[in-house]
Amino acid sequence: MDATQSDTFFSMQNDPAEYLTDAAQRMVLYWDAMRQRGNQYLEHMAQLAPHVLQFDYELIMSGKDLPQPVNYGLVKIIPPEGTMVDETRRPFVVIDPRAGHGPGIGGFKADSEIGVALKAGHPCYFIGFLPMPEKGQTIETVMKAEAAFLERVIERHPEAAGRPVLIGNCQAGWAVMMLAATHPHLCGPIISAGAPLSYWAGVRGKNPMRYSGGLLGGSWLTALTSDLGNGLFDGAWLVQNFEGQNPANTLWSKQYNLYSKIDTEVPRYLGFERWWGGHVLLNDEEIQYIVDNLFVGNKLSTAGILSEEGVQIDLRTIRSPIICFCSKGDNITPPQQALGWIPDLYESVEDIVAAGQTIVYAVHEHIGHLGIFVAGSIATKEHQEFAHNIDFIDCLPPGLYEAVIEEVGSDAANPDLINADHISRFEARTPDDIRAMGGNTPEDERCFAAAERLSEVNLGLYRTLWQPFIRALGNDETAEWMRRMHPLRSGYEIFSDRNPLMAPLESAAKTVRENRKPVKTENVFWQWQSVFSDGIEESLDIYRQTIEDLSEKMFFGLYENPITQAMLGLRSSDDPIRPSPGHDPLHLAYVERRMEELRTSMDQGGPREAVIRSIIYIRMPDNAPDERGFAMLNRIQKLYASDITLDELKTLIREQLFMLLLDENRALETIPGLLKGYEDKGPQLLTLVQQVVTAKGALTKPLEKRLASVEKLFVSKKKK
């Protein structure tokens, strides 16, 4: 045996001992982390207002003091030391989902939605909630409370350029959209992140969570769970639904990641678990409203919900720009659910323009559901770009756009007009681009409609036959006992210091850290462990895929049956199951009146209208404005001390676009009239136009031709 073979032999001999020592130490440290997690859970839930905000704040308004009390509150985020905030800029208001967890995930760390808004210089507010709802609290009373909060924010910033920006994460996304539809005058741009706005939408073979309501027989189980909770629904059940979507992560990967990286992973793991385990409660009226109207019923995306006052909640009445951010890697809210409301409400982009809406969407390629609002990479790219360009987005003409965010290249034109390492452009799209992502066939829609009908039947039967009996047995003591026995809640408590068996772990972990001997990753047994872990994860993924395939087959096998559909009252016709809500005659009359007003006012205005109209005309074929043009426009505005406000600029851009769409030739012909009296400034004004339209880079031939035609309009008067 030579020296090399001897070294290899003895290395192999030492591999088992080194690995076993490391494995034993890791096991002790892992269970100590579980003990810390349990203690953290007990400490967190004992707080009066548990949250995971990493920013200091001051309470501005409590929902408990409103005429219809709710468990929500408004706080002002105190900027960290060194962060400069301009109180005259439009404020950001972040609202977290009340989907089982407690509040704060939008400000979970420095690189977060709140963090990037503060770094962009905006004052920031946060709307959070307490674990226990107020008696009689409903979704609509929460909406009214949030409207009152926004009124207070607006009062505190009278000089702000525009209404507050609203960020709604996950379940808060649809809540913000409903708020904006019922209180449009209070809302600025809306960022809906990972929000299920069209819950039936999807494609076969992927993300089958939308089938769960039909497979469980509808929302009767929601009512039963609330009755067993004595009128309260435990959010831990919602969290368990989320975890069930990815058993490989829930049952293995998350815990193995902690075990394999035990020397570095504990702080991050405990930080996340502090939020993930902070379960909250909902009133039975709240959760029933959500399930019946938004999930099983899917009524929001076709204006099928009526408020308590009988007002139709129609997303087309939102007057603020809407930014929908979603991801192909999101198995909770896939892009079809986040964006399906657009083709549900609008047949064409002309309908969107006629409604005066500006809709922007961004689709990430792979980030998961939680990553949409917690990942640092998302915060420093997408959310940062949204924050930096929010005024630009507010001034985008009506239409549908896709936000394309790219890294700034070394050859980028006018880099001084770009705020960060990325640049955003907004490419014009149509509802057909949303449809091309995949969706339901008319036959699929009938299946979901049948599931909704069955839900109504089963809920009615439950309320008639069983609910009185269940409610008679319920009381606060049994409800609290059932909540504590929930697997997710007890899983935290059982590994805390309340369990005497966990007592020796603290001192044992301290000894291990003092004598830590981590194994090298080259160790063959460590490598085998990694292979074993990969095998378990792959097996669980196969199990998940099998269950998902079976669920889909069961759903369509049951609800595609024409006899089932007939028994549930669905007609065998080609009529759409969810017809578009149609156009409001009053709105159509308003549009016609405004069109006539715009036609007659094309020759009214001055140099400002001429410049904006020319810029829009030149860049219209491009259909992809980016931030540099708006930045140049702002720079010119400041240079010439223009007193135009953001709202006035937004209105001006929209009016000039509509004029060009109504009658492009006449809109151009009237430009010289707008310059009457300013002929001597024609070249100077033309230079402004050229600076803005070329801010993105050199013009293409068609755009150069348009610029040349505009140049003639600006100099013609001077030559005479």
N, C-alpha and C positions, 0 to 999 in steps of 0.2 A: 504493500500500500504506500503510494508516494505521498508527499506533503499535502498536495492539493486535495487528493482523495480523503486524506485524514482530516483536513479542515472541514470538508463537506460533511464527512461522517459525524464529527463532533458537533457541527452546527445543527445537523438533523437531530442529534441526540438531545440538544438543548432546546430545540423548538417546542416540544411538548411542555416542558417545565416553564419556559418563558410564557407560553400562551396560557397555560392554566393559571399561573400567577396573575397575569393581566386580566383574565376572564373573571377570576374570583374578586379581584379588586373592583373591576367594572360593575359586577353584580351588586356589591355593597354600595358603591356610589350611585348606581341606578335607583336602588330602593330608597336611598336617602333622598334622592331627587323627588321620588314619589311622596315621601314623607313631607318634604318641603311644599310640594304641590298641594297636599291635603291641608296643611296648616295655612297656606296662603289662601285657599278656598274659604276656610272657616273665618279667617280674618277679614277677607274681602266681603263676604256675605253678611258679616256683622255690622258693616258700615251702614250709615243712614242713607247715603247716596253713592253706592259702589259704581266706579267707572274706571277706565284705563287711560284717561287723558294724561298725556305727558307734559302738558302746558299748564301754567298757572292761570287762574280765571277768577272773575268776580260775578256773582249772581246779579242779573239785571231784572229778571221777572220770574215769578213762580206761577205755574199753572194752577196751583192750589188756591190762589187768590182770585181766580176768574169767576164770573157768575156761574159758569158750568165747569166745576173744578176737574182738572186732569193731573196726571202724575208727571207731566212734562215741565221743563224749565228752560229759560234762556240765560246763557252765560256769555260774558265777553272774554275772549282769550287775551291774556296779557302777553305782549310780545317778549320773547327771551331777550336778555341783555345783548345789545349790539345789533338788534334787528330794528330797522327804521320803518315805521308805518306812517302813511299819510292819511290822516283822518278825513280828508276831502275826497279820497278815492272811494269808489263804490265798495261797500262791505261784502264779504263772503259769509254765508250762513251754511254751516255743515250740519246735516241731519243724519244720524245713524239709524240702521234698521232695528226695529223692535221685533226681531224674528227669533226670539229665544234667548239671545245674549243681552248683556247689559251694554250701556253706551260707551263711546270713547274711541272706537276703532278708527274713526276718521282723523284722530289726533294721537294715534298710538305711539308715534315716534316723530323725530324731527323731520325725516323725509316722509311726509304724509300730506293729505289734502290740506289740512290746516297749516302745516309747515310751509308748503310751497306758496300758499296764499299770502302768508305773512312775509315770506322772502320777496314776493313780488310787490310788497308795499301796501297791501290792502288790509284794513281792519277786519278782524275775523270774529265771528260769533259761532256758538255751538248750541244746538237744541238737543238736550238729553232727557232722560226719564228715570224714574225711580222703579224699584223692583215690583212694587205693589200698585195696581191701578186704583183710581178713585172709584167709589161706588157710583154706578150709573154712567160711567165713562164709555163713550162710543167712538168709532172712527170719525164721525162727523164732529163731535165735540173736540177731538184732538185737532182736526183741521181748523176749527174756529180758533183754538188756542194758538196754533202756529200762525194764523193770520194776525192775531193780536201781537204776537212776538215780532212779526215783520213790521207792523205799524210802529212798534217801539224802536226798532232798529232804524227805520226811516226817519223818525223824529230825532234820533241821536246824530244823524248825519245829514243835516239839511243842505249842505253844500256838495254832497256827493254827486259825481257825474253818473247818474243812472241809478236804477233800482238795485237792490241787493242781488247778488248771485246766489242761487240756491243749489247745493249739492246734496242729492239724495242717493244714499247707498242701498243697494239691494231692495228690501221691502220699503225703505223710505223713498225709493225712486218713484214708485207708483203713487205714494202718498203726496209727494211734492207735485207730481203732475196733476193730481186731483185738486190740490190746493191752488195751483196756477190756473186751472180751468174755472174754478169758482171765484177766485180773487185775482184776476189778471192784472189789476192796477197796482198790486203790491210786489210783483215779481219781476226781477231782471232775468238774465240768462239762466237757464236751468241745466244742470249737469246730472244726468241720470246714469248712475254707474251700476251695471249688472242688475238692472231692475226688470222683473218679469211683467211686461205690460200686455203681452198677448200670450196667455199661458197655454192655450191649446197648440200653438205653433211649434213646429219641429219637423224633423225628417225621420223616416223609419230607420231603425237600426242604431239610433243614437239617442242618448239622454232620455231614458224612458220615465223619468220622474213624473211627467205629465199624465201618465196612465194610472198613477196610484189612486186618484180619486175614483175613477171608474171601477178599478179592481176591488176597492174596499166598499163599493156600493154607495159612494157619495159621502155627503157631509154629516150623516147621522152619527158617525163615530166621533166626529168633532164635538157634537152636542153631548154625547155620552161622556166623553172625557171631561168636558167642562162640568157636567152634573156631578160626576164623581169627585171633582175638585170643589164642590159646593159653590158653583158659580164662577170659578177661576180656572183658566186653562194654563197648565204648566208648560212654559217655553222649552223645557228639557225635551219634550216630545218633538218639537220642531228641530232641535239640534240633533236628535237621534235620527231623524229623517235625512238630514244632511250627511251624517256619518255613514248612513246606510248606502249612500251613493258611491262610496269608495272604500269597500271593506279592506282592500290591501293596505291602504293608508291607516284606516282606523284600527285594524286588528294587528298590524305588524309594522309597517314602514315608519310611522311616526315614533313608535317606541324603540324600534331598532336604531333609528337615527340618533336618538338620545343615548342609547347604550353604546353604540360604536364611537360616538364623539363625546363621551361623558366628560372629558376634561375641558371642553370648550362650549358645549351645547346647552348646559343647564340654564344660564341666564335667559337665553332666547326662548327656550322651551317654557320656562316658568312665566315669562312675560306674556307669551301667547295664551297659555293655559289660564292665566288670570282673567282674560276676556272670555275664552271659550267656555269656561266653567261658571261664568257669572249669569246663571239662568234667571229670567224674569217671568212674571205672570201677566196674563191678559184676561180681561173680562170675557165672559162667554159671548156677550153681544159683539165684541170686537172680533174675536177669532171666527165667529160664525159669519159675520159680514165679509171678512176677507175670503174665506173658503167659498162661500156661496156666490159672491159677486166677481171675485178676481180669479180664483183658481178653477173650481169646477164649472162655474158659470161663464167665466171669461167675458164679462160684459163691458169692461172698461174700454177695450180697443174698438168697440162699435157703438159707443155712446149709449149703452144700455142701462146705466145706473142713474137712478133719480135720487136727489137729495131729499132730506126730510121736508124741505119746503116745496118739493115737486119739481125742482130745477134739474134739467138733463145735464149730466156731467159729460161734456163733449170736449175732447182734447183739441179739437179744431178751434176752440175759442181762446186758446192760449196765445197771447200776443208777444211773448218773449221768445228769443231763440232757444231751441231745445237741442242739447248735446247728448246723444246716447252713446255711451261707451260700453262695449261688450267684448267678448273673446270667444274664439273658436275652441279654446281649451276649457271653457266653463261648462261643467256638466250640471250645474244647478240652473243657470239662466243662459242657455245658448243664444247665439245671435238671432235666431228666428223668433224667440220669445221677447228679446229686447227690442227688436225692430219691426216685428210683424204688425204692430198697430198702424204703421205708415201705409202699407198697401191695403190694410183693412179699411182705412178712412179715405184714402185718396186713390183714384183710378190712374191719375197721371200727374206729372209735375205741374201742369197748368192748373190743376185743382189746388195744389199747394200754394202756388203763386197767387191765385185768386183769393185764397183764404188769408193771404198776407203773412204766412208762417215761414220762418227760417228754421230748417232742421238740419243738424249736422250729426253724422255718426262716425264712429271710429271702431274698427274691429281689430283686436289684437290676435296674433296668430296662435298663441299657445298658453298664455297665463291662465291660471285657474280662477275660480270664483272669488275666493278671498283675496287673491293677489291683485284683483282689480282695484281694491281700495286699501290694501295694506302693504303691498310690495314696494320696496324702496326704488326698484328700477322703474316701476310705473309712475311713482310720485315724481321722480326726477326727469321723466320724459313726458308722458301724456298729460298728467295733471299740471305739470309745470308749464307746458305749452298752452293748455287751456287757460291757466291763470294769466300768463303773459299776454295772451291774445284775446282776452274776454271782451274788450271794447271793440276790437276788430270784428269778432264774431257777432257782436250786437249790431254792427253796421252792415253785415252782409245782406245783400238784397234777398227778398223772399225766394225760396227754392229749397231743393234737397242737395246736400253736399256730403262728400266723404272727406274727413280730415286725414291727410297723408302727412305723417311726421317723419322726417329724415334727418340724419346727421348732416351738419354743415360741412361741405367739402372745401378743400383748399382753394378751389377755383370758383367758389360761390360769388356771384355778383353782389356788390354793395354789402359786404359783411358787417359794416358798421350799423346797418339797419336791423341786424338780427340780435335778439336779446340773449340767447343761450347757445348751447352746443347743438341744438336741433332747430330746424326750420319747418314751419307748418304752411301747407297750402290746402285749399279747399276746392276739390274737384266736383263739378256739377254731376249729379246723378239723377236717376228717375226711380219711381217705385218698382220698375221692372228689374233694376239692379238688386233690390231687396228680394224680389221673388226668385231671382236666379240663385240665391243662396239655398234654396230648397224650402219646401213647406208642404202643407196639407193639400191633398186633392179634395174635390167636393165630397167624395165618398168618405174620406177621413173625417171631414167636418161633420158629416151625419153621425158618425160613430161617437164623436165627442158630444154632439147634441143629444144623442140617446143616453149617454152616461149622465148628462145633466138632468134629463127628465127622470131617470131612475133615482138620482140623488134626491130630487124633490119628493118623489113617492116615498122613498125609504125614510126621509126626514119627517114627513108627515105621519107615517106609521109609528115611528119611534116616539114622536111627541104625543101621539094619541094613546098608545098602548103602554109604553114603558117609562116615559119621562116622569110622570107623576109619582110612580113607585120609586124610581131611583132618587128623585129629589127628596122624597120623604125620609129616605134612609141616610141622606148626607148630612154632615155637620163639619164644623171647622176642624175638630180634632182628627177625625178620620181622613179628611182631605190633607191636612198637614202630614199625617203619618204616611199617606200614599206618596206625597211629594218626596219625603225623605227616603223612601224606599225605592225611588226611581233609580235604575242602574247607573245613570250618569251622575246623579247626585251622590248616591252611596259610594260610587267608585272613588270619589274624592275623599269623603269623610273616613272611610274604612282604613285608609293608609295615612291618616294624620296621627298626631300624638294622642288623640283620644283612644286609639287602639294601643293597649299596653305592649303588644308584641312589637310595636315599632320603636319603643323606647330605647333599646340598645343601639339603634342605627346611627344616631348623631355622633356618639363617641367612636363607634367603629369606623365611620366615614372619616372622622378626623385623623384617626390612626392610619388609615389607608392613604390619605393625602400626604401625610408626612413620609410615607414609605412607598410612594407610587413608583411602579416600574412598568411603564407602558411597553407593549410589545411592538416590534417593528412591523410595518405593513408588508415587508418581504417574507415574513414568517409564513410558512406553508399552511399552518393551521388557521392563521388569520385569513388567508386567501380562501381556504375552504369554507370558513364561516361566511365570507361575503357571497360565495357561490350558493351556499345553502339559503342565505337570506333572499337572494335573487330568485331562487326557486320557489320559496314560499310566496313571495310577492306575485310571481307569475301565476302560481296556482290560484291565488285569491282573485287575480284579474280574470282568469278563465272562469272561475265560479261566478264572478260578477256578470261577465258577459253571458254566461248560460242563463242566469236568473233574468237578466234583462231581455234576452231573446224570448224566453218563456213568457215573461210578463207581456211583451208586445203581442205575441201570438194569442195569448188568452184574452187580451183586451179586444183585439180585432175579431177574434173568433166569436166572442160573445156579442159585440155591438155591431158587427157587420151583418149579422143575421137579419134578414128582412122581417122575420116573424117578431124578433125582439123589438125592432124599430116600430113595427106596426102596433104592437102591444103598448108601446110607450107613446103612441100618438103621432109618430112622424109619418107624414104623407109620402107616398112613393111618387114624387114628382121631381122635376129638375129645378125647382125653385131653390135659391140659395138658402142654406140653413141660417146663416148670419148675414142678412142683407145689409148693405151699407146704409147708414142712417139717413143718407140723402142730404140735400142742400137746404139750408134754412132760407125760406123765401125772403125774410127780412135782410139776411146777409147778401143774398143775390141782388136785391134791390139797392142795397148800399153800394155794392161793387159797381153796378151799372151807373149809379149816380156819381161815384168817384171817377169812373172812366170818363164820363162826360166832362166833369170838372177839369180833369187832367188834359183832355183834348183842347179845351177852351183856354187853358192857362199855359200852353207851351211857349207862348211869346212873352210871358210875364216873368220878371226876375231881373238878374243882372249878371255881372262877371262870375259870381260864385256859382250860379246855376249853369252857366256856360262851361265853366271848367269841369265841374262834376259830371255833367252830361257828356262832355267830350271824352273824359277818362273812361267812363262806363262803355261808351260806344266803341272806343278803340280796343278795349280788352274783352268785349263780349264774346267773340269767337273762342277765346282762350279757355273760358269756363273753368279756370283754376286759379283764382286770386290767392296770393300768399301774403304773409305778414309784412313784407318789405314795402309794398305799395301803400299800405295803411300807415306804416311808420313814416314814410316819406311825406304823406299827406299831413300827418300830425306835426312833423318837423316844419313844414311850410306854414301851417296854421300858426304855430308859435312864433315863427320868424316874422310874420306879418301882423302879429298881435291880433289875430282874428278872435272875435268874441263869440263865435258859434259854439253852442254846447253840444255834448255828445248826442242828446236826443234830437236836437235840430239837425245835426249832421246825418243821423240815421234816417230821419224823415226826408231830408233832401236827397239822399242816395236812392231811397225807395221811390220817391216821386219821379226822379229823372229816369230810373230804370223803367218804370211803368210807361212813361211817355215814349221811350224808345220802343218798347214792346207794342204799344198801341199803334204808333205810326212813325216808323223810323225816319222816313224821308222828311216829313214835316218837322220832326224833332230836330233834325240837322239844319234844315232850312231856316229855322227861327233863331239859331245861335247868333248870327250877326246882329239881329235885333237886340239880343240880350247884352251885346257889347256896345250898343249905341251910347255915345258919350265917353267911352273908354277906349276909343280907337288908338290913341297914342300908347296905351298900355297893352295893346294886343300882343306884341312880341314877348313882353314880360310874362303875360298870362299863358302864352303858348309854351314858354319855357317851363312853367310850373306843370303843365300837362305832360310835357315830355319827361320831366324828372319822375313823375309818379308812374307813368306807364312803362318806363324802362327800369324802374327800381328792381324788378324781378330778373332783368337781364336783357340781352339784345332781343329785338322784336323779330318775329317771323315775317315772311313776305306778305301774307294777308294782313297782318297787323300794321306793317309799314305802309301798306296801301291805305288803310283806314286813317293812320296818322297824317299821311299826305293830304287826304281830303279835309281833315280838320284844320290843318295848317292854312289851307286856302280860305277857310271861313274866318280865321283869326286875323289874317292880314289883308283881306279884301277891302275892308272899309278904309284902311290906312292909305291904300294905293290911290283911292279916288280923290 
